[in-house]
Amino acid sequence: MPPTILLLTHRHRPDSDTIPARTQLVQELQAALEKRRQQLQSDASRYRRLLATKPQQLATAIKEAERIAQQGLRSLQVRAQLQLGLLADRLARKLKDAHDFAVNKHQQHLAEAEQRQQIRADYISQAIEERDRDVTTNRERVEQHLHPLTVTVDQSAIHPLHISPPPLPPPCHEQIAKVGPLSMPQAQAELLHQLRQSPISQERKVLYSDGFMVRAGTKECAMAFGVADISTTAPHSIPGRADGQASSGKAELMGLLAAIVSMPPGQDILVRLDNEGVVTSYQDLVVDRHTTLPRKRQRATHAGLWAVLASVVAEREGRTEVEWVRGHSGDQGNETADAIATKAVEQDTTPWQADLSTQDDITFIASCHGQQLESDFRQFLKQQTTIRRHQTWTAQNRVKRAISDLDDVEWRSALSIIHAKRPVHTFFSSRGDTTRRTQHIKKLHGMLPTLTVMQARYPDMYEDALCCRCGDAQEDNNHVWTCPNSVNQQRQIWEEAVATIPKWGRAAITRANEEATKRIVSNKPAHPTLSPREHFNGISHRTRLCGHHCTLHSTTWQQ
């Protein structure tokens, strides 16, 4: 408690100066001082007691606070663990729901993709069947006017664009076995099993492969391949036949696949073959397949075989290399492989086949007449359209009247003229190119719509057929070129045409020289280069061009 302040006041009394009064005052003061002393002592004792009990209370309070804090911490830990458990359960449920949703979506997308692929394959098959029915319907009408551009299965000379018929069934005495993705006769399968189990050499194994095709364009067309190992340690040879679309590249590719499959998976090998196209495609469709566009992989010729080959190479532990070697240049391995393939093409054995289901890159392949298309499907449809239009054109009555000897026409030279500077082997162009070709054909065959022709077709519309320029003669195909009123225009046209001949010649010779240079760089046999100043004196060629005789006189190039 706060200290008490005593205020001593002196009250002045008239008789205060007496001794008794002063004595009484002193006594009062002493009593007050004693009382105050006792009060201070009591306060001091109380403060001492308080000071003595405060540390114990403080320690007790601290212990109680620690106990409460520990209880609160444990409670918070339990609550946090419960919250974390709830959050983990909730997160696990959400992750499971997301995974199930993703799996369902993926399965749905796969089902939709399979459905789209099936619809596309059905549409392609239906389109091909419809085109085949159209060709079959028109075959009787055009088969008596066949020419080399016509596809037919009733003649021995089949068009090169036509897919060869399925091969004969395998002989009954042969059993079929499978080695990797390849199906083959049992005897050759046993040989491949032995080769695959042979010891692995530290040195790189060198194999030679070659393909061979005979009687192309006929029903007797056959393909075969040969694989040769001319090493001194374990020389061996693998002959085999191939079926499907007639192509020397198919035989070369089957030989390459057989050579790789015949070696142990851990053996480093080098396969040498003389087909440069297969070697180039191997780099794009096998070595660099992961960077090649899916469109290019799908549209490649023999896309399924290339996918199988890529999967086989990817599964091998050893290194696989493919190298080009010049054919028929005296290389012993190449000559041995060529001899094996030449002998195998005449043997009556079961053709080797590749199981396309062993790869997962090419998911659908179109078919025609029950046989898989091994070429680009778009190119196949273009070729069929070209052949069908040639059939329709040759079956027209006006074509029969204008060209009475269709079978005697040298079509390659004729198409060279009709196509102008366009490549003859493509047959595909724009509307402008088609119009120009139409005019070329009409001029070559005398089919121009002159007034004599139009009057014969529409007598009610044309009263006469007199030339509109001169009015003196009937306008027929010959008069168009001999009308006296068009001599100046014709002379100008001929001068312009003749002036372009040297330019065409120089361009042709430049291209020939460039090709020769490329062949020399790539170590291929080159044709001798020509100079624009070389003379072609005394050369005269006479050939049949669309039913007309044409003479090519000697020409002198000028700079």
C-alpha positions in Angstrom: 0.0 0.0 0.0 1.2 3.5 -0.6 3.0 5.2 2.3 1.0 7.4 4.5 2.1 10.9 4.8 1.4 12.5 8.1 0.9 16.2 8.1 1.5 17.8 11.5 -0.4 20.9 11.9 0.0 23.2 14.8 -3.2 24.7 15.9 -2.6 27.9 17.6 -4.4 28.1 20.9 -4.4 31.0 23.2 -3.2 28.7 26.0 -1.0 26.4 24.0 2.1 27.7 25.4 1.6 25.9 28.7 3.8 22.9 29.5 1.0 20.4 29.9 -0.3 21.2 26.5 3.1 20.8 25.0 3.6 17.5 26.8 0.3 16.2 25.5 1.2 17.3 22.0 4.5 15.4 22.2 2.8 12.3 23.4 0.3 12.5 20.6 3.1 12.8 18.1 5.0 9.9 19.6 1.9 7.7 19.5 1.3 8.6 15.8 4.9 7.8 15.0 4.7 4.5 16.8 1.6 3.6 15.0 3.2 4.6 11.7 6.3 2.4 12.5 4.1 -0.6 13.3 2.2 -0.1 10.1 5.5 0.1 8.1 6.7 -3.1 9.8 3.5 -4.8 8.9 3.8 -3.7 5.3 7.4 -4.9 5.2 6.5 -8.3 6.6 3.7 -8.7 4.1 6.0 -7.7 1.2 8.6 -10.2 2.4 6.0 -13.0 2.5 4.9 -12.0 -1.0 8.4 -12.0 -2.2 9.0 -15.4 -0.7 5.9 -17.0 -2.4 6.2 -15.3 -5.9 9.0 -17.6 -7.3 7.0 -20.7 -6.5 3.9 -19.2 -8.0 5.9 -18.1 -11.1 7.5 -21.6 -11.5 4.1 -23.2 -11.0 2.6 -20.8 -13.6 5.5 -21.6 -16.0 5.0 -25.3 -15.6 1.3 -24.9 -16.1 1.9 -22.8 -19.2 4.3 -25.4 -20.6 1.8 -28.2 -19.9 -0.9 -26.3 -21.7 1.4 -25.5 -24.6 2.4 -29.2 -24.9 -1.2 -30.2 -24.8 -2.0 -27.6 -27.4 0.9 -28.7 -29.6 -0.2 -32.3 -29.4 -3.7 -31.3 -30.2 -2.5 -29.2 -33.2 -0.3 -32.2 -34.4 -3.2 -34.6 -34.2 -5.4 -32.1 -35.9 -2.8 -31.4 -38.6 -2.3 -35.2 -39.2 -6.0 -35.6 -39.5 -6.2 -32.7 -42.0 -3.3 -34.1 -44.0 -4.8 -37.5 -44.1 -8.1 -36.0 -45.3 -6.3 -33.9 -47.9 -4.2 -37.0 -49.0 -7.4 -39.1 -49.4 -9.1 -36.3 -51.3 -6.1 -35.9 -53.6 -5.8 -39.6 -54.2 -9.5 -39.7 -55.1 -9.1 -36.8 -57.5 -6.0 -38.4 -59.0 -7.8 -41.7 -59.5 -10.8 -39.9 -61.0 -8.4 -38.0 -63.4 -6.6 -41.2 -64.3 -9.9 -43.0 -65.0 -11.1 -40.0 -67.0 -7.9 -40.0 -69.1 -8.0 -43.7 -69.6 -11.6 -43.5 -70.7 -10.8 -40.7 -73.1 -7.8 -42.5 -74.5 -9.9 -45.6 -75.1 -12.6 -43.5 -76.6 -10.1 -41.8 -78.9 -8.6 -45.2 -79.9 -12.0 -46.6 -80.6 -12.9 -43.5 -82.7 -9.6 -43.7 -84.5 -10.1 -47.4 -85.3 -13.6 -46.7 -86.4 -12.4 -43.9 -88.7 -9.7 -46.2 -90.1 -12.2 -48.9 -90.7 -14.5 -46.5 -92.4 -11.7 -45.2 -94.5 -10.5 -48.7 -95.4 -14.1 -49.7 -96.3 -14.5 -46.6 -98.4 -11.3 -47.2 -100.2 -12.2 -50.8 -100.8 -15.6 -49.8 -102.0 -14.2 -47.2 -104.3 -11.8 -49.7 -105.8 -14.5 -52.2 -106.2 -16.8 -49.7 -107.9 -13.9 -48.7 -110.3 -13.3 -52.4 -111.0 -16.9 -52.9 -111.8 -16.9 -50.0 -114.2 -13.8 -51.4 -115.9 -15.4 -54.8 -116.1 -18.5 -53.3 -117.6 -16.6 -51.4 -120.3 -14.1 -54.2 -121.0 -16.3 -55.9 -123.6 -16.8 -52.6 -125.4 -13.1 -51.7 -125.6 -11.3 -55.0 -125.6 -11.2 -55.2 -129.4 -9.3 -51.9 -129.5 -6.6 -52.8 -126.9 -3.3 -50.9 -127.0 -0.2 -50.9 -124.7 -1.9 -48.5 -122.2 -4.8 -50.8 -121.5 -5.0 -52.9 -118.3 -6.3 -56.4 -118.9 -6.1 -59.8 -117.3 -7.1 -61.8 -120.4 -4.0 -61.0 -122.4 -0.4 -62.2 -121.8 0.9 -58.6 -122.1 -0.2 -56.9 -118.9 0.2 -53.2 -118.4 3.1 -52.3 -116.1 0.8 -50.4 -113.8 -1.4 -53.4 -113.2 -0.8 -55.3 -109.9 0.4 -58.9 -110.6 -2.1 -61.6 -109.8 -1.6 -63.6 -106.5 1.0 -66.3 -106.8 0.3 -69.9 -107.1 -0.5 -71.8 -103.9 2.5 -73.3 -102.1 3.4 -76.9 -103.0 1.6 -79.4 -100.8 4.9 -81.0 -99.8 6.3 -77.9 -98.2 5.7 -76.9 -94.6 5.7 -73.2 -93.6 7.7 -72.0 -90.6 8.3 -68.5 -89.2 11.5 -66.8 -88.1 11.0 -63.4 -86.6 8.6 -61.6 -88.9 9.3 -63.8 -92.0 7.4 -66.9 -93.1 9.3 -69.3 -95.3 9.7 -73.0 -96.1 10.7 -75.3 -93.2 14.1 -76.1 -94.6 15.1 -72.5 -94.9 13.7 -71.7 -91.5 15.9 -74.3 -89.9 19.0 -72.8 -91.7 18.1 -69.3 -90.3 17.7 -70.7 -86.8 21.1 -72.2 -87.0 22.6 -69.0 -88.3 20.9 -66.9 -85.6 22.3 -69.2 -82.9 25.9 -69.1 -84.2 28.6 -67.5 -82.0 28.9 -63.7 -82.1 32.1 -62.5 -83.7 33.9 -59.4 -82.5 34.4 -58.3 -86.1 31.7 -56.9 -88.3 29.9 -59.5 -90.4 29.6 -58.5 -94.2 26.7 -59.9 -96.1 25.7 -59.4 -99.8 22.0 -59.2 -100.9 20.5 -59.0 -104.4 17.0 -59.1 -105.9 15.9 -60.3 -109.3 12.7 -60.1 -111.4 11.9 -61.8 -114.7 9.2 -61.5 -117.3 7.9 -58.2 -116.0 4.4 -57.2 -117.3 3.3 -60.8 -117.9 1.4 -63.4 -115.9 4.6 -65.4 -115.5 6.4 -62.5 -113.7 8.5 -63.8 -110.8 10.7 -62.2 -108.1 13.5 -63.7 -106.0 16.4 -62.7 -103.8 19.7 -64.1 -102.7 21.8 -63.5 -99.6 25.5 -64.5 -99.6 28.1 -64.6 -96.9 31.5 -65.2 -98.6 33.5 -65.1 -95.4 36.1 -67.9 -95.0 34.9 -68.8 -91.5 31.2 -69.8 -92.2 30.2 -69.1 -95.8 26.5 -69.7 -96.5 23.7 -68.6 -99.0 20.0 -67.9 -98.5 17.8 -68.1 -101.6 14.1 -67.1 -101.6 11.2 -66.1 -103.7 8.9 -63.1 -103.1 5.3 -62.4 -104.1 3.0 -59.4 -104.3 3.3 -56.4 -106.6 5.9 -56.9 -109.3 8.9 -54.7 -108.4 12.6 -55.3 -108.3 12.7 -53.0 -105.3 10.4 -55.5 -103.5 12.8 -58.3 -104.2 15.8 -56.2 -103.0 13.9 -55.2 -99.8 13.0 -58.8 -99.0 16.6 -59.8 -99.5 17.8 -57.1 -97.1 15.2 -58.2 -94.5 16.3 -61.8 -94.9 20.0 -60.9 -94.5 19.3 -59.0 -91.2 17.0 -61.6 -89.7 19.5 -64.4 -90.5 22.2 -63.0 -88.2 22.3 -63.2 -84.3 20.7 -60.1 -82.7 24.0 -59.1 -81.0 26.2 -59.3 -84.2 27.4 -56.2 -85.9 26.6 -56.6 -89.6 27.1 -54.7 -92.9 24.7 -55.6 -95.8 25.9 -54.6 -99.2 23.5 -54.4 -102.2 23.4 -52.8 -105.6 20.1 -51.0 -105.4 20.8 -47.4 -104.6 17.1 -46.6 -104.1 16.8 -49.1 -101.3 19.9 -47.8 -99.7 18.6 -44.3 -99.8 15.2 -45.3 -98.5 16.9 -47.3 -95.7 18.5 -44.1 -94.4 15.1 -42.2 -94.4 12.7 -44.9 -93.4 14.9 -46.9 -90.9 17.8 -45.0 -89.6 16.1 -41.6 -89.4 12.5 -43.0 -89.1 11.8 -41.1 -85.9 12.4 -37.7 -87.7 10.6 -38.7 -90.9 7.1 -37.3 -91.3 4.3 -39.9 -90.9 2.9 -38.9 -94.3 6.2 -39.9 -96.0 6.3 -43.2 -94.1 2.7 -44.0 -95.0 3.1 -43.1 -98.7 6.4 -44.9 -99.2 6.4 -47.8 -101.6 6.2 -51.1 -99.6 5.5 -49.0 -96.5 4.5 -52.1 -94.5 7.8 -53.9 -95.3 9.8 -50.8 -94.3 8.0 -50.6 -91.0 8.8 -54.3 -90.3 12.4 -53.7 -91.2 12.6 -50.7 -88.9 11.2 -52.7 -86.0 13.6 -55.6 -86.6 16.6 -53.2 -86.7 15.4 -51.4 -83.6 15.2 -54.7 -81.7 18.7 -55.8 -82.6 21.5 -55.2 -80.1 24.2 -55.2 -82.7 24.9 -52.4 -85.2 23.2 -52.7 -88.6 24.6 -50.9 -91.6 23.6 -50.9 -95.3 26.0 -49.9 -98.1 25.6 -49.6 -101.8 27.9 -51.5 -104.1 28.1 -51.1 -107.9 26.3 -54.0 -109.6 28.1 -56.3 -112.1 31.4 -54.6 -111.4 33.3 -57.7 -110.5 32.6 -57.7 -106.8 32.7 -61.3 -105.7 30.0 -61.0 -103.0 27.6 -59.2 -105.3 28.1 -61.6 -108.1 27.4 -64.5 -105.8 24.2 -63.0 -104.4 23.1 -62.3 -108.0 23.7 -65.9 -109.0 21.7 -67.1 -106.0 18.8 -64.8 -106.9 18.9 -65.8 -110.6 18.7 -69.5 -109.6 16.0 -69.0 -107.0 13.6 -67.2 -109.4 13.1 -70.4 -111.4 12.5 -72.6 -108.4 9.0 -73.8 -107.5 9.1 -72.9 -103.8 6.8 -71.1 -101.5 7.4 -67.3 -101.5 8.7 -65.6 -98.4 6.2 -63.3 -96.7 6.5 -60.7 -94.0 4.1 -60.5 -91.1 3.0 -56.8 -91.0 1.4 -57.3 -87.6 4.9 -57.3 -85.9 5.1 -53.5 -86.3 2.8 -50.8 -85.0 3.6 -47.9 -87.2 1.6 -48.6 -90.3 -2.0 -49.1 -89.0 -3.9 -49.6 -92.2 -3.2 -50.8 -95.8 -5.6 -50.7 -98.7 -6.2 -53.7 -100.9 -7.4 -54.3 -104.5 -8.7 -57.6 -105.8 -7.9 -59.3 -102.5 -4.3 -58.2 -102.6 -2.6 -55.5 -100.5 -1.5 -52.3 -102.3 2.3 -51.9 -101.8 2.5 -48.6 -103.6 1.2 -45.2 -102.8 -2.6 -45.4 -102.8 -3.0 -41.9 -104.4 -0.6 -42.8 -107.2 -2.5 -46.1 -107.7 -5.8 -44.2 -108.2 -4.2 -41.8 -110.6 -2.8 -44.6 -112.7 -6.2 -46.3 -112.8 -7.9 -43.1 -113.8 -5.3 -42.6 -116.6 -5.7 -46.1 -117.9 -9.5 -45.8 -117.8 -9.5 -42.5 -119.7 -7.2 -44.0 -122.4 -9.6 -46.9 -122.7 -12.5 -44.5 -123.1 -10.6 -42.4 -125.6 -9.6 -45.3 -127.8 -13.2 -46.6 -127.9 -14.6 -43.5 -129.4 -15.8 -43.8 -133.0 -14.1 -40.6 -134.1 -10.8 -41.9 -132.8 -11.3 -45.2 -134.7 -12.1 -43.2 -137.9 -9.1 -40.9 -137.5 -6.6 -43.6 -136.4 -7.4 -46.8 -138.2 -4.2 -48.6 -137.1 -4.1 -48.0 -133.3 -2.0 -51.1 -132.7 0.8 -49.7 -135.0 1.1 -46.4 -133.3 4.4 -45.8 -131.4 2.8 -44.3 -128.3 5.9 -43.2 -126.4 7.0 -40.8 -129.2 3.4 -39.7 -129.7 3.0 -38.9 -126.0 6.3 -37.0 -126.1 4.8 -34.7 -128.7 1.4 -34.5 -127.0 2.9 -33.7 -123.6 5.3 -31.1 -125.0 8.0 -30.5 -122.3 6.1 -32.3 -119.6 7.4 -35.7 -118.4 5.6 -38.4 -120.3 5.5 -40.9 -117.4 3.3 -38.8 -115.1 0.2 -38.2 -117.2 -1.1 -35.8 -114.6 -1.3 -32.0 -115.1 -3.5 -29.0 -114.7 -6.5 -27.9 -116.8 -4.3 -25.7 -119.0 -2.0 -28.7 -119.8 -5.0 -30.8 -120.6 -6.4 -28.2 -123.0 -3.0 -27.9 -124.8 -2.8 -31.7 -125.1 -6.3 -31.8 -126.5 -5.3 -29.3 -129.2 -2.2 -31.3 -130.0 -4.2 -34.5 -130.4 -6.8 -32.7 -132.6 -4.1 -31.2 -134.8 -2.2 -34.5 -135.2 -5.3 -36.5 -136.0 -7.2 -34.0 -138.1 -10.0 -33.6 -135.5 -10.1 -29.8 -135.5 -13.7 -28.5 -135.4 -13.6 -27.0 -138.9 -16.8 -25.8 -140.7 -17.0 -29.1 -142.7 -17.1 -31.1 -139.5 -19.5 -28.7 -137.7 -21.9 -28.6 -140.8 -21.9 -32.4 -140.8 -22.8 -32.5 -137.1 -25.2 -29.6 -137.1 -26.6 -29.1 -140.6 -29.5 -26.9 -139.4 -27.1 -24.5 -137.7 -24.5 -24.2 -140.5 -25.8 -23.4 -144.0 -22.4 -23.9 -145.8 -18.8 -24.8 -145.0 -17.0 -22.0 -146.9 -13.9 -20.6 -145.2 -14.6 -17.4 -143.3 -11.3 -15.9 -144.3 -11.1 -16.4 -148.0 -14.7 -17.6 -148.8 -13.4 -19.6 -151.8 -13.0 -23.1 -150.5 -14.4 -25.5 -148.0 -12.8 -25.2 -144.6 -11.4 -28.6 -143.7 -8.3 -29.7 -141.8 -6.0 -29.1 -144.8 -7.5 -25.8 -145.7 -6.8 -24.5 -142.2 -3.0 -24.8 -143.0 -3.2 -23.7 -146.6 -5.6 -20.8 -146.6 -4.0 -17.9 -148.6 -5.3 -15.3 -146.1 -3.5 -16.8 -143.2 0.0 -17.3 -144.8 1.6 -14.4 -142.9 0.3 -15.6 -139.6 1.5 -19.1 -140.3 4.9 -17.9 -141.3 5.3 -15.9 -138.1 4.2 -18.9 -136.0 6.7 -21.2 -137.8 9.5 -18.7 -137.3 8.8 -18.5 -133.6 8.7 -22.2 -133.3 12.0 -22.8 -135.2 13.7 -20.0 -133.1 13.0 -22.0 -129.9 14.6 -25.2 -131.2 18.2 -24.2 -130.4 17.1 -23.1 -126.9 15.4 -26.5 -126.3 18.5 -28.2 -127.6 20.9 -26.3 -125.3 18.6 -27.0 -122.3 18.5 -30.7 -123.1 22.3 -30.9 -123.5 22.8 -28.9 -120.2 20.5 -31.4 -118.4 22.4 -34.3 -120.0 25.8 -32.8 -118.9 24.5 -32.3 -115.3 23.3 -35.9 -115.1 26.6 -37.1 -116.4 28.4 -35.0 -113.8 26.2 -36.4 -111.0 26.9 -40.0 -112.3 30.6 -39.4 -112.3 30.5 -38.0 -108.8 28.5 -41.0 -107.6 30.8 -43.4 -109.5 28.1 -44.5 -111.9 28.6 -45.2 -115.6 28.0 -41.9 -117.4 26.9 -41.2 -120.9 29.3 -39.1 -122.9 28.6 -35.4 -122.5 27.6 -33.4 -125.5 28.5 -29.9 -126.7 26.0 -27.5 -128.2 28.3 -27.2 -131.3 28.4 -30.9 -132.1 26.8 -31.7 -135.4 24.4 -34.5 -136.0 24.9 -34.8 -139.8 23.4 -37.5 -141.9 21.0 -38.7 -139.1 17.5 -39.3 -140.2 14.9 -41.1 -138.2 11.6 -42.3 -139.5 8.9 -43.4 -137.0 5.2 -43.8 -136.6 3.7 -40.9 -134.6 0.0 -41.4 -134.0 -0.7 -42.8 -137.4 1.4 -40.2 -139.3 4.9 -40.4 -140.8 7.5 -38.0 -139.4 11.0 -37.5 -140.5 13.6 -35.9 -138.3 16.3 -34.3 -140.5 19.9 -33.5 -139.5 20.2 -30.6 -137.2 23.1 -28.3 -136.4 23.2 -26.6 -133.0 24.3 -23.0 -133.0 25.2 -20.8 -130.1 
